[in-house]
Amino acid sequence: MSTTKLTKYATLIISILSASLLNEYIVNYINSYYKERTLLSVLIGMLVTIAIFVPMFGMVRKWMNTATKTYLKSTKKIAKRNLSGLFWGFAIAFAILFVLFAKIRHHLDVFAILKSYF
């Protein structure tokens, strides 16, 4: 597979994960204001999510794609070989996203868990 295709797939994966993480963070923040567990609070949460993300979807997608492409191109320039730079840039971004997903979505401290193993 060519480096161009691999870059495109890496960009797509990191963009999707970043947008999902941003969505998770904002939804958790909005839901913190709705302490009641009623059907009305579910509906209000859904409407707020739609009101925020429908207009922002195009902007966030464009920004994430630009940021991800810039990041991956920079890592390829730092590493002399395109494929190794792409791999290490993707691995670092994926690891950072993994730590953030664990913290925001599951309330897990990855570093504390890893520290307990050593």
MDTraj code that builds the backbone (N, CA, C; nanometers):
import mdtraj as md
import numpy as np

residues = "MET SER THR THR LYS LEU THR LYS TYR ALA THR LEU ILE ILE SER ILE LEU SER ALA SER LEU LEU ASN GLU TYR ILE VAL ASN TYR ILE ASN SER TYR TYR LYS GLU ARG THR LEU LEU SER VAL LEU ILE GLY MET LEU VAL THR ILE ALA ILE PHE VAL PRO MET PHE GLY MET VAL ARG LYS TRP MET ASN THR ALA THR LYS THR TYR LEU LYS SER THR LYS LYS ILE ALA LYS ARG ASN LEU SER GLY LEU PHE TRP GLY PHE ALA ILE ALA PHE ALA ILE LEU PHE VAL LEU PHE ALA LYS ILE ARG HIS HIS LEU ASP VAL PHE ALA ILE LEU LYS SER TYR PHE".split()
xyz = np.array([
    [0.0851, -0.1169, 0.0000],
    [0.0000, 0.0000, 0.0000],
    [0.0898, 0.1234, 0.0000],
    [0.0498, 0.2252, -0.0755],
    [0.1322, 0.3452, -0.0885],
    [0.1268, 0.4309, 0.0376],
    [0.2282, 0.5134, 0.0527],
    [0.2352, 0.6033, 0.1677],
    [0.1197, 0.7028, 0.1647],
    [0.0778, 0.7445, 0.0463],
    [-0.0336, 0.8388, 0.0340],
    [-0.1622, 0.7785, 0.0885],
    [-0.1887, 0.6541, 0.0541],
    [-0.3093, 0.5878, 0.1051],
    [-0.3010, 0.5661, 0.2560],
    [-0.1849, 0.5268, 0.3041],
    [-0.1676, 0.5078, 0.4477],
    [-0.1869, 0.6396, 0.5225],
    [-0.1359, 0.7490, 0.4662],
    [-0.1541, 0.8808, 0.5273],
    [-0.3012, 0.9178, 0.5313],
    [-0.3724, 0.8875, 0.4241],
    [-0.5152, 0.9174, 0.4186],
    [-0.5918, 0.8384, 0.5251],
    [-0.5605, 0.7099, 0.5412],
    [-0.6276, 0.6278, 0.6415],
    [-0.5930, 0.6727, 0.7832],
    [-0.4657, 0.7051, 0.8060],
    [-0.4235, 0.7523, 0.9381],
    [-0.4933, 0.8839, 0.9709],
    [-0.5032, 0.9729, 0.8733],
    [-0.5725, 1.1007, 0.8926],
    [-0.7183, 1.0778, 0.9257],
    [-0.7829, 0.9882, 0.8548],
    [-0.9236, 0.9580, 0.8787],
    [-0.9443, 0.9011, 1.0188],
    [-0.8607, 0.8073, 1.0591],
    [-0.8744, 0.7440, 1.1912],
    [-0.8543, 0.8458, 1.3032],
    [-0.7488, 0.9249, 1.2941],
    [-0.7216, 1.0234, 1.3993],
    [-0.8299, 1.1310, 1.4013],
    [-0.8791, 1.1721, 1.2848],
    [-0.9862, 1.2725, 1.2796],
    [-1.1141, 1.2210, 1.3439],
    [-1.1515, 1.0984, 1.3139],
    [-1.2731, 1.0389, 1.3715],
    [-1.2600, 1.0270, 1.5233],
    [-1.1468, 0.9769, 1.5696],
    [-1.1270, 0.9614, 1.7131],
    [-1.1239, 1.0966, 1.7840],
    [-1.0612, 1.1966, 1.7237],
    [-1.0551, 1.3302, 1.7841],
    [-1.1930, 1.3938, 1.7909],
    [-1.2705, 1.3839, 1.6826],
    [-1.4055, 1.4401, 1.6823],
    [-1.4943, 1.3681, 1.7842],
    [-1.4787, 1.2369, 1.7952],
    [-1.5565, 1.1605, 1.8925],
    [-1.5203, 1.2009, 2.0347],
    [-1.3918, 1.2216, 2.0596],
    [-1.3476, 1.2635, 2.1919],
    [-1.4022, 1.4017, 2.2269],
    [-1.3986, 1.4935, 2.1316],
    [-1.4542, 1.6265, 2.1528],
    [-1.6037, 1.6188, 2.1805],
    [-1.6740, 1.5356, 2.1049],
    [-1.8175, 1.5151, 2.1255],
    [-1.8432, 1.4617, 2.2658],
    [-1.7675, 1.3636, 2.3074],
    [-1.7847, 1.3023, 2.4400],
    [-1.7636, 1.4051, 2.5508],
    [-1.6607, 1.4869, 2.5371],
    [-1.6306, 1.5881, 2.6375],
    [-1.7449, 1.6892, 2.6500],
    [-1.7938, 1.7389, 2.5377],
    [-1.9005, 1.8395, 2.5398],
    [-2.0311, 1.7806, 2.5907],
    [-2.0646, 1.6598, 2.5494],
    [-2.1881, 1.5959, 2.5963],
    [-2.1812, 1.5714, 2.7471],
    [-2.0662, 1.5265, 2.7973],
    [-2.0511, 1.5079, 2.9423],
    [-2.0661, 1.6399, 3.0168],
    [-2.0113, 1.7455, 2.9608],
    [-2.0219, 1.8771, 3.0229],
    [-2.1672, 1.9237, 3.0265],
    [-2.2377, 1.9067, 2.9160],
    [-2.3789, 1.9473, 2.9097],
    [-2.4631, 1.8617, 3.0037],
    [-2.4375, 1.7327, 3.0057],
    [-2.5151, 1.6431, 3.0925],
    [-2.4909, 1.6680, 3.2412],
    [-2.3809, 1.7313, 3.2757],
    [-2.3547, 1.7602, 3.4166],
    [-2.4546, 1.8613, 3.4727],
    [-2.5189, 1.9360, 3.3853],
    [-2.6196, 2.0330, 3.4302],
    [-2.7575, 1.9715, 3.4485],
    [-2.7767, 1.8500, 3.3978],
    [-2.9056, 1.7831, 3.4100],
    [-2.8940, 1.6701, 3.5104],
    [-2.9160, 1.7013, 3.6348],
    [-2.9033, 1.6025, 3.7422],
    [-3.0218, 1.5061, 3.7457],
    [-3.1375, 1.5538, 3.6992],
    [-3.2571, 1.4701, 3.7030],
    [-3.2486, 1.3603, 3.5983],
    [-3.2981, 1.2456, 3.6338],
    [-3.3005, 1.1320, 3.5414],
    [-3.4435, 1.1124, 3.4933],
    [-3.4901, 1.2025, 3.4064],
    [-3.6247, 1.1926, 3.3531],
    [-3.6185, 1.1849, 3.2016],
    [-3.7308, 1.1473, 3.1401],
    [-3.7357, 1.1428, 2.9944],
    [-3.7210, 1.2824, 2.9351],
    [-3.7711, 1.3835, 3.0055],
    [-3.7571, 1.5212, 2.9578],
    [-3.6098, 1.5626, 2.9553],
    [-3.5325, 1.5223, 3.0560],
    [-3.3901, 1.5576, 3.0569],
    [-3.3158, 1.4877, 2.9428],
    [-3.3585, 1.3659, 2.9080],
    [-3.2994, 1.2961, 2.7938],
    [-3.3288, 1.3733, 2.6656],
    [-3.4530, 1.4158, 2.6490],
    [-3.4923, 1.4914, 2.5303],
    [-3.4177, 1.6241, 2.5226],
    [-3.4079, 1.6944, 2.6346],
    [-3.3354, 1.8213, 2.6370],
    [-3.1887, 1.7990, 2.6008],
    [-3.1274, 1.6950, 2.6553],
    [-2.9885, 1.6632, 2.6224],
    [-2.9697, 1.6338, 2.4746],
    [-3.0632, 1.5614, 2.4154],
    [-3.0559, 1.5306, 2.2727],
    [-3.0704, 1.6570, 2.1888],
    [-3.1646, 1.7442, 2.2263],
    [-3.1858, 1.8681, 2.1518],
    [-3.0651, 1.9615, 2.1618],
    [-3.0067, 1.9687, 2.2795],
    [-2.8875, 2.0519, 2.2961],
    [-2.7727, 1.9974, 2.2117],
    [-2.7559, 1.8658, 2.2104],
    [-2.6513, 1.8041, 2.1296],
    [-2.6703, 1.8355, 1.9821],
    [-2.7930, 1.8237, 1.9337],
    [-2.8222, 1.8549, 1.7938],
    [-2.7964, 2.0021, 1.7657],
    [-2.8420, 2.0894, 1.8564],
    [-2.8252, 2.2334, 1.8363],
    [-2.6778, 2.2738, 1.8328],
    [-2.5951, 2.2033, 1.9046],
    [-2.4525, 2.2361, 1.9069],
    [-2.3788, 2.1731, 1.7898],
    [-2.4040, 2.0448, 1.7627],
    [-2.3199, 1.9730, 1.6680],
    [-2.3609, 1.9811, 1.5220],
    [-2.4857, 2.0057, 1.4936],
    [-2.5236, 2.0160, 1.3522],
    [-2.4535, 2.1350, 1.2873],
    [-2.4603, 2.2560, 1.3455],
    [-2.3890, 2.3666, 1.2819],
    [-2.2364, 2.3520, 1.2864],
    [-2.1868, 2.2888, 1.3922],
    [-2.0423, 2.2787, 1.4087],
    [-1.9801, 2.1610, 1.3345],
    [-2.0603, 2.0692, 1.2833],
    [-2.0058, 1.9475, 1.2248],
    [-1.9096, 1.9767, 1.1102],
    [-1.9508, 2.0614, 1.0187],
    [-1.8641, 2.0950, 0.9057],
    [-1.7364, 2.1631, 0.9498],
    [-1.7484, 2.2556, 1.0451],
    [-1.6320, 2.3282, 1.0932],
    [-1.5360, 2.2353, 1.1673],
    [-1.5887, 2.1518, 1.2547],
    [-1.5043, 2.0603, 1.3317],
    [-1.4361, 1.9598, 1.2400],
    [-1.5113, 1.9065, 1.1446],
    [-1.4541, 1.8078, 1.0524],
    [-1.3400, 1.8698, 0.9727],
    [-1.3610, 1.9900, 0.9216],
    [-1.2574, 2.0567, 0.8424],
    [-1.1351, 2.0858, 0.9288],
    [-1.1579, 2.1365, 1.0515],
    [-1.0473, 2.1695, 1.1409],
    [-0.9695, 2.0444, 1.1793],
    [-1.0410, 1.9362, 1.2121],
    [-0.9747, 1.8121, 1.2523],
    [-0.8919, 1.7546, 1.1375],
    [-0.9473, 1.7559, 1.0171],
    [-0.8725, 1.7038, 0.9027],
    [-0.7456, 1.7854, 0.8781],
    [-0.7559, 1.9183, 0.8860],
    [-0.6401, 2.0048, 0.8651],
    [-0.5351, 1.9822, 0.9726],
    [-0.5778, 1.9787, 1.0988],
    [-0.4833, 1.9586, 1.2087],
    [-0.4157, 1.8228, 1.1999],
    [-0.4939, 1.7200, 1.1661],
    [-0.4382, 1.5852, 1.1585],
    [-0.3392, 1.5734, 1.0441],
    [-0.3738, 1.6284, 0.9279],
    [-0.2817, 1.6233, 0.8138],
    [-0.1524, 1.6972, 0.8449],
    [-0.1637, 1.8127, 0.9092],
    [-0.0450, 1.8899, 0.9457],
    [0.0422, 1.8108, 1.0426],
    [-0.0202, 1.7491, 1.1417],
    [0.0536, 1.6696, 1.2402],
    [0.1271, 1.5539, 1.1726],
    [0.0558, 1.4805, 1.0873],
    [0.1180, 1.3646, 1.0235],
    [0.2284, 1.4054, 0.9264],
    [0.2100, 1.5162, 0.8553],
    [0.3153, 1.5634, 0.7652],
    [0.4384, 1.6056, 0.8445],
    [0.4173, 1.6686, 0.9583],
    [0.5299, 1.7112, 1.0421],
    [0.6083, 1.5914, 1.0931],
    [0.5385, 1.4878, 1.1358],
    [0.6093, 1.3701, 1.1871],
    [0.6837, 1.2990, 1.0757],
    [0.6292, 1.3020, 0.9532],
    [0.7009, 1.2401, 0.8414],
    [0.8263, 1.3196, 0.8071],
    [0.8229, 1.4521, 0.8236],
    [0.9409, 1.5340, 0.7962],
    [1.0480, 1.5136, 0.9024],
    [1.0051, 1.4973, 1.0278],
    [1.1009, 1.4781, 1.1362],
    [1.1757, 1.3470, 1.1164],
    [1.1010, 1.2416, 1.0871],
    [1.1651, 1.1128, 1.0569],
    [1.2064, 1.1169, 0.9106],
    [1.3223, 1.0717, 0.8813],
    [1.3752, 1.0802, 0.7445],
    [1.2934, 0.9957, 0.6464],
    [1.2459, 0.8826, 0.6924],
    [1.1665, 0.7960, 0.6045],
    [1.0199, 0.8275, 0.6259],
    [0.9448, 0.8437, 0.5172],
    [0.8031, 0.8779, 0.5255],
    [0.7226, 0.7750, 0.6027],
    [0.7456, 0.6473, 0.5768],
    [0.6658, 0.5423, 0.6387],
    [0.6923, 0.5332, 0.7888],
    [0.8163, 0.5444, 0.8304],
    [0.8439, 0.5372, 0.9741],
    [0.7913, 0.6609, 1.0458],
    [0.8017, 0.7774, 0.9845],
    [0.7462, 0.8993, 1.0439],
    [0.5961, 0.8925, 1.0565],
    [0.5316, 0.8386, 0.9540],
    [0.3867, 0.8210, 0.9569],
    [0.3484, 0.7245, 1.0693],
    [0.4207, 0.6143, 1.0806],
    [0.3900, 0.5156, 1.1841],
    [0.4050, 0.5754, 1.3236],
    [0.5182, 0.6421, 1.3503],
    [0.5415, 0.6967, 1.4835],
    [0.4473, 0.8119, 1.5147],
    [0.4175, 0.8938, 1.4155],
    [0.3215, 1.0021, 1.4370],
    [0.1836, 0.9478, 1.4695],
    [0.1410, 0.8457, 1.3979],
    [0.0116, 0.7825, 1.4228],
    [0.0109, 0.7154, 1.5599],
    [0.1189, 0.6462, 1.5937],
    [0.1258, 0.5755, 1.7227],
    [0.1191, 0.6732, 1.8398],
    [0.1887, 0.7848, 1.8296],
    [0.1868, 0.8845, 1.9373],
    [0.0487, 0.9466, 1.9500],
    [-0.0114, 0.9841, 1.8371],
    [-0.1460, 1.0437, 1.8402],
    [-0.2477, 0.9436, 1.8949],
    [-0.2367, 0.8187, 1.8550],
    [-0.3288, 0.7152, 1.9021],
    [-0.3138, 0.6940, 2.0530],
    [-0.1897, 0.6940, 2.1015],
    [-0.1659, 0.6761, 2.2455],
    [-0.2247, 0.7926, 2.3261],
    [-0.2077, 0.9141, 2.2767],
    [-0.2646, 1.0309, 2.3450],
    [-0.4165, 1.0225, 2.3462],
    [-0.4757, 0.9866, 2.2335],
    [-0.6213, 0.9728, 2.2265],
    [-0.6699, 0.8603, 2.3178],
    [-0.5934, 0.7526, 2.3276],
    [-0.6298, 0.6415, 2.4152],
    [-0.6379, 0.6871, 2.5608],
    [-0.5364, 0.7625, 2.6040],
    [-0.5338, 0.8129, 2.7419],
    [-0.6522, 0.9066, 2.7663],
    [-0.6807, 0.9952, 2.6702],
    [-0.7919, 1.0887, 2.6862],
    [-0.9273, 1.0184, 2.6851],
    [-0.9450, 0.9191, 2.5978],
    [-1.0695, 0.8418, 2.5958],
    [-1.0895, 0.7692, 2.7289],
    [-0.9842, 0.7083, 2.7812],
    [-0.9946, 0.6361, 2.9080],
    [-1.0365, 0.7307, 3.0196],
    [-0.9814, 0.8513, 3.0200],
    [-1.0124, 0.9474, 3.1251],
    [-1.1532, 1.0036, 3.1112],
    [-1.1905, 1.0467, 2.9914],
    [-1.3200, 1.1132, 2.9722],
    [-1.4352, 1.0136, 2.9685],
    [-1.4210, 0.9069, 2.8954],
    [-1.5324, 0.8143, 2.8768],
    [-1.5469, 0.7151, 2.9908],
    [-1.4351, 0.6675, 3.0454],
    [-1.4409, 0.5605, 3.1452],
    [-1.3862, 0.5999, 3.2816],
    [-1.3409, 0.7244, 3.2948],
    [-1.2874, 0.7759, 3.4216],
    [-1.1741, 0.6891, 3.4744],
    [-1.0852, 0.6488, 3.3832],
    [-0.9690, 0.5673, 3.4191],
    [-0.8413, 0.6488, 3.4029],
    [-0.7495, 0.6331, 3.4961],
    [-0.6195, 0.6976, 3.4876],
    [-0.5195, 0.5938, 3.4359],
    [-0.4881, 0.6034, 3.3083],
    [-0.4014, 0.5046, 3.2438],
    [-0.2640, 0.5020, 3.3087],
    [-0.2108, 0.6189, 3.3422],
    [-0.0773, 0.6230, 3.4006],
    [-0.0741, 0.5576, 3.5384],
    [-0.1782, 0.5778, 3.6178],
    [-0.1845, 0.5122, 3.7496],
    [-0.1949, 0.3612, 3.7341],
    [-0.2725, 0.3163, 3.6364],
    [-0.2861, 0.1725, 3.6122],
    [-0.1529, 0.1121, 3.5673],
    [-0.0856, 0.1802, 3.4751],
    [0.0452, 0.1308, 3.4290],
    [0.1480, 0.1331, 3.5419],
    [0.1422, 0.2354, 3.6258],
    [0.2349, 0.2461, 3.7375],
    [0.2153, 0.1319, 3.8373],
    [0.0905, 0.0876, 3.8546],
    [0.0638, -0.0229, 3.9479],
    [0.1235, -0.1552, 3.8982],
    [0.1442, -0.1675, 3.7670],
    [0.2049, -0.2890, 3.7135],
    [0.3556, -0.2936, 3.7366],
    [0.4161, -0.1770, 3.7523],
    [0.5623, -0.1719, 3.7671],
    [0.5979, -0.1393, 3.9032],
])
top = md.Topology()
chain = top.add_chain()
for i, resn in enumerate(residues, 1):
    res = top.add_residue(resn, chain, resSeq=i)
    for name in ("N", "CA", "C"):
        top.add_atom(name, md.element.get_by_symbol(name[0]), res)
traj = md.Trajectory(xyz[None], top)
